[in-house]
Structure formats: C-alpha cells, structure tokens
Amino acid sequence: MDLADWMKAEDLDDAALGERIGKSRSRVSRYRRKIEDIPSDVVKQLVKLSKGAMTANELLGIKETAECRA
C-alpha cells in the first residue's frame, strides 16, 4: 500500500498527517504525490503509524522480486 492509498483509507489529509509526523502540509503532499523522496526517519514513523499496513519498501518505491525473496 502506498502513502496516498493509506491516507485515503485512514481518512487523513496532508495537514492531519503532517501534524502526526511533524512535517508541513506541503511536504506531506510532495511525499504523497511522489514528487519528493521520503527520508528514512519519516519512513520509520509512517511504518509505525500505519501498524505495518505500509512497508518501508513500498514507501521507498522498492519493488520486491522473486530474486529478492530467495
């Protein structure tokens, strides 16, 4: 699940999520629209906040392949 899908499922807008993670509304918007890479410290916050619904790989845009799982 990506950030936009999770925010929609949780009924969160950019400002509300920004308050939870200490980032501005505009910064969250850039993360959500994949205009700006999400820093590792924020990735950790988001994985914890989502209780694992989003993974670090998903947030970083890393696709798992069969080779990666082997």
SEVO-709517 format. One record per atom (N, C-alpha, C, O): atom name; x, y, z. Coordinates in steps of 0.02 Angstrom, whole numbers. Layout:
REM SEVO-709517
{atomo CA	u X	v Y	w Z}
...
REM end
This chain:
REM SEVO-709517
{atomo N	u 43	v -58	w 0}
{atomo CA	u 0	v 0	w 0}
{atomo C	u 45	v 62	w 0}
{atomo O	u 93	v 65	w 38}
{atomo N	u 29	v 110	w -43}
{atomo CA	u 70	v 170	w -43}
{atomo C	u 40	v 223	w 3}
{atomo O	u -14	v 213	w 31}
{atomo N	u 75	v 278	w 11}
{atomo CA	u 54	v 329	w 59}
{atomo C	u -15	v 358	w 42}
{atomo O	u -56	v 366	w 86}
{atomo N	u -27	v 372	w -21}
{atomo CA	u -91	v 401	w -42}
{atomo C	u -149	v 354	w -25}
{atomo O	u -200	v 376	w 0}
{atomo N	u -140	v 289	w -40}
{atomo CA	u -193	v 240	w -25}
{atomo C	u -205	v 235	w 50}
{atomo O	u -263	v 231	w 72}
{atomo N	u -152	v 234	w 89}
{atomo CA	u -159	v 228	w 161}
{atomo C	u -193	v 290	w 190}
{atomo O	u -237	v 284	w 233}
{atomo N	u -174	v 349	w 167}
{atomo CA	u -205	v 410	w 191}
{atomo C	u -280	v 410	w 175}
{atomo O	u -321	v 432	w 216}
{atomo N	u -297	v 387	w 116}
{atomo CA	u -368	v 384	w 97}
{atomo C	u -406	v 335	w 141}
{atomo O	u -461	v 350	w 165}
{atomo N	u -376	v 277	w 153}
{atomo CA	u -408	v 226	w 195}
{atomo C	u -418	v 251	w 267}
{atomo O	u -467	v 234	w 300}
{atomo N	u -370	v 292	w 291}
{atomo CA	u -373	v 318	w 359}
{atomo C	u -410	v 385	w 363}
{atomo O	u -416	v 414	w 417}
{atomo N	u -433	v 410	w 306}
{atomo CA	u -468	v 474	w 302}
{atomo C	u -425	v 532	w 329}
{atomo O	u -449	v 574	w 368}
{atomo N	u -362	v 532	w 308}
{atomo CA	u -315	v 584	w 329}
{atomo C	u -299	v 630	w 271}
{atomo O	u -288	v 607	w 215}
{atomo N	u -299	v 695	w 284}
{atomo CA	u -275	v 741	w 233}
{atomo C	u -202	v 757	w 248}
{atomo O	u -174	v 736	w 298}
{atomo N	u -171	v 795	w 203}
{atomo CA	u -100	v 811	w 210}
{atomo C	u -85	v 847	w 276}
{atomo O	u -35	v 832	w 308}
{atomo N	u -127	v 893	w 295}
{atomo CA	u -116	v 931	w 356}
{atomo C	u -120	v 887	w 418}
{atomo O	u -78	v 892	w 463}
{atomo N	u -169	v 842	w 420}
{atomo CA	u -178	v 798	w 478}
{atomo C	u -118	v 751	w 486}
{atomo O	u -93	v 741	w 541}
{atomo N	u -96	v 722	w 430}
{atomo CA	u -38	v 677	w 435}
{atomo C	u 24	v 718	w 453}
{atomo O	u 66	v 695	w 493}
{atomo N	u 31	v 776	w 425}
{atomo CA	u 88	v 819	w 441}
{atomo C	u 94	v 833	w 515}
{atomo O	u 149	v 833	w 543}
{atomo N	u 37	v 846	w 547}
{atomo CA	u 38	v 857	w 620}
{atomo C	u 63	v 796	w 657}
{atomo O	u 100	v 802	w 706}
{atomo N	u 44	v 737	w 635}
{atomo CA	u 64	v 675	w 669}
{atomo C	u 137	v 659	w 661}
{atomo O	u 168	v 629	w 706}
{atomo N	u 167	v 680	w 605}
{atomo CA	u 237	v 662	w 593}
{atomo C	u 284	v 723	w 596}
{atomo O	u 344	v 716	w 585}
{atomo N	u 257	v 781	w 612}
{atomo CA	u 299	v 840	w 620}
{atomo C	u 324	v 870	w 555}
{atomo O	u 379	v 898	w 553}
{atomo N	u 284	v 864	w 503}
{atomo CA	u 301	v 892	w 438}
{atomo C	u 246	v 938	w 414}
{atomo O	u 189	v 932	w 437}
{atomo N	u 263	v 983	w 370}
{atomo CA	u 213	v 1030	w 344}
{atomo C	u 164	v 996	w 297}
{atomo O	u 178	v 942	w 271}
{atomo N	u 106	v 1027	w 287}
{atomo CA	u 57	v 1001	w 240}
{atomo C	u 87	v 995	w 170}
{atomo O	u 75	v 945	w 136}
{atomo N	u 125	v 1045	w 150}
{atomo CA	u 153	v 1043	w 82}
{atomo C	u 206	v 988	w 75}
{atomo O	u 211	v 958	w 21}
{atomo N	u 243	v 974	w 127}
{atomo CA	u 293	v 921	w 125}
{atomo C	u 258	v 853	w 118}
{atomo O	u 278	v 811	w 77}
{atomo N	u 206	v 842	w 157}
{atomo CA	u 168	v 779	w 153}
{atomo C	u 138	v 772	w 83}
{atomo O	u 137	v 717	w 55}
{atomo N	u 113	v 826	w 56}
{atomo CA	u 85	v 825	w -12}
{atomo C	u 137	v 802	w -62}
{atomo O	u 122	v 762	w -107}
{atomo N	u 198	v 825	w -56}
{atomo CA	u 252	v 805	w -102}
{atomo C	u 270	v 731	w -92}
{atomo O	u 284	v 697	w -141}
{atomo N	u 268	v 707	w -30}
{atomo CA	u 279	v 636	w -18}
{atomo C	u 223	v 595	w -50}
{atomo O	u 236	v 546	w -85}
{atomo N	u 162	v 615	w -38}
{atomo CA	u 103	v 578	w -62}
{atomo C	u 101	v 574	w -138}
{atomo O	u 84	v 523	w -166}
{atomo N	u 120	v 629	w -171}
{atomo CA	u 119	v 631	w -245}
{atomo C	u 183	v 605	w -276}
{atomo O	u 192	v 607	w -337}
{atomo N	u 229	v 581	w -234}
{atomo CA	u 293	v 551	w -255}
{atomo C	u 336	v 601	w -293}
{atomo O	u 373	v 582	w -339}
{atomo N	u 331	v 664	w -273}
{atomo CA	u 373	v 716	w -302}
{atomo C	u 439	v 720	w -264}
{atomo O	u 490	v 738	w -292}
{atomo N	u 437	v 702	w -201}
{atomo CA	u 496	v 705	w -158}
{atomo C	u 504	v 638	w -123}
{atomo O	u 455	v 609	w -99}
{atomo N	u 565	v 614	w -120}
{atomo CA	u 579	v 552	w -84}
{atomo C	u 567	v 561	w -9}
{atomo O	u 580	v 615	w 18}
{atomo N	u 541	v 509	w 23}
{atomo CA	u 528	v 512	w 94}
{atomo C	u 593	v 493	w 131}
{atomo O	u 620	v 439	w 119}
{atomo N	u 617	v 536	w 176}
{atomo CA	u 678	v 520	w 213}
{atomo C	u 668	v 459	w 258}
{atomo O	u 612	v 444	w 279}
{atomo N	u 722	v 424	w 273}
{atomo CA	u 718	v 362	w 311}
{atomo C	u 686	v 371	w 380}
{atomo O	u 650	v 327	w 403}
{atomo N	u 699	v 427	w 413}
{atomo CA	u 668	v 437	w 479}
{atomo C	u 593	v 444	w 474}
{atomo O	u 556	v 422	w 519}
{atomo N	u 569	v 474	w 420}
{atomo CA	u 496	v 481	w 410}
{atomo C	u 466	v 414	w 389}
{atomo O	u 410	v 397	w 409}
{atomo N	u 503	v 375	w 349}
{atomo CA	u 480	v 308	w 330}
{atomo C	u 467	v 267	w 393}
{atomo O	u 416	v 234	w 399}
{atomo N	u 514	v 269	w 440}
{atomo CA	u 506	v 232	w 503}
{atomo C	u 444	v 254	w 540}
{atomo O	u 406	v 213	w 565}
{atomo N	u 432	v 320	w 543}
{atomo CA	u 372	v 345	w 576}
{atomo C	u 309	v 320	w 543}
{atomo O	u 262	v 299	w 576}
{atomo N	u 308	v 321	w 476}
{atomo CA	u 249	v 301	w 439}
{atomo C	u 234	v 227	w 446}
{atomo O	u 176	v 208	w 452}
{atomo N	u 285	v 186	w 445}
{atomo CA	u 275	v 113	w 453}
{atomo C	u 245	v 101	w 522}
{atomo O	u 198	v 61	w 530}
{atomo N	u 272	v 134	w 573}
{atomo CA	u 247	v 125	w 641}
{atomo C	u 175	v 152	w 647}
{atomo O	u 132	v 119	w 676}
{atomo N	u 163	v 211	w 620}
{atomo CA	u 97	v 241	w 623}
{atomo C	u 44	v 198	w 588}
{atomo O	u -13	v 194	w 611}
{atomo N	u 64	v 167	w 533}
{atomo CA	u 17	v 126	w 495}
{atomo C	u 11	v 56	w 523}
{atomo O	u -28	v 15	w 497}
{atomo N	u 49	v 41	w 576}
{atomo CA	u 49	v -26	w 606}
{atomo C	u 65	v -80	w 555}
{atomo O	u 36	v -134	w 555}
{atomo N	u 111	v -63	w 510}
{atomo CA	u 134	v -111	w 461}
{atomo C	u 92	v -115	w 397}
{atomo O	u 108	v -155	w 353}
{atomo N	u 40	v -75	w 392}
{atomo CA	u -1	v -76	w 331}
{atomo C	u 40	v -53	w 271}
{atomo O	u 28	v -74	w 214}
{atomo N	u 89	v -10	w 284}
{atomo CA	u 137	v 11	w 233}
{atomo C	u 205	v -15	w 254}
{atomo O	u 223	v -13	w 313}
{atomo N	u 243	v -39	w 206}
{atomo CA	u 311	v -62	w 221}
{atomo C	u 361	v -9	w 199}
{atomo O	u 345	v 35	w 159}
{atomo N	u 421	v -14	w 225}
{atomo CA	u 474	v 32	w 204}
{atomo C	u 486	v 26	w 129}
{atomo O	u 495	v 77	w 95}
{atomo N	u 487	v -35	w 104}
{atomo CA	u 498	v -44	w 32}
{atomo C	u 445	v -10	w -9}
{atomo O	u 460	v 22	w -59}
{atomo N	u 382	v -16	w 11}
{atomo CA	u 328	v 17	w -25}
{atomo C	u 336	v 92	w -24}
{atomo O	u 328	v 126	w -75}
{atomo N	u 352	v 119	w 34}
{atomo CA	u 360	v 191	w 41}
{atomo C	u 419	v 218	w 2}
{atomo O	u 419	v 275	w -21}
{atomo N	u 470	v 176	w -6}
{atomo CA	u 530	v 197	w -43}
{atomo C	u 526	v 179	w -117}
{atomo O	u 572	v 195	w -155}
{atomo N	u 472	v 146	w -137}
{atomo CA	u 463	v 128	w -207}
{atomo C	u 506	v 70	w -230}
{atomo O	u 522	v 64	w -289}
{atomo N	u 524	v 27	w -183}
{atomo CA	u 565	v -32	w -199}
{atomo C	u 519	v -91	w -210}
{atomo O	u 481	v -111	w -165}
{atomo N	u 521	v -118	w -270}
{atomo CA	u 479	v -175	w -287}
{atomo C	u 516	v -239	w -272}
{atomo O	u 574	v -248	w -292}
{atomo N	u 483	v -284	w -237}
{atomo CA	u 513	v -349	w -222}
{atomo C	u 506	v -394	w -282}
{atomo O	u 454	v -395	w -315}
{atomo N	u 558	v -431	w -297}
{atomo CA	u 555	v -480	w -350}
{atomo C	u 567	v -549	w -320}
{atomo O	u 585	v -554	w -261}
{atomo N	u 556	v -599	w -358}
{atomo CA	u 568	v -667	w -335}
{atomo C	u 640	v -676	w -312}
{atomo O	u 653	v -712	w -264}
{atomo N	u 686	v -644	w -347}
{atomo CA	u 757	v -649	w -329}
{atomo C	u 770	v -619	w -260}
{atomo O	u 810	v -646	w -222}
{atomo N	u 735	v -565	w -243}
{atomo CA	u 745	v -533	w -178}
{atomo C	u 720	v -577	w -121}
{atomo O	u 748	v -575	w -66}
{atomo N	u 669	v -616	w -134}
{atomo CA	u 640	v -658	w -82}
{atomo C	u 677	v -724	w -73}
{atomo O	u 669	v -757	w -22}
{atomo N	u 718	v -742	w -122}
{atomo CA	u 753	v -806	w -118}
{atomo C	u 810	v -804	w -69}
{atomo O	u 844	v -854	w -60}
REM end
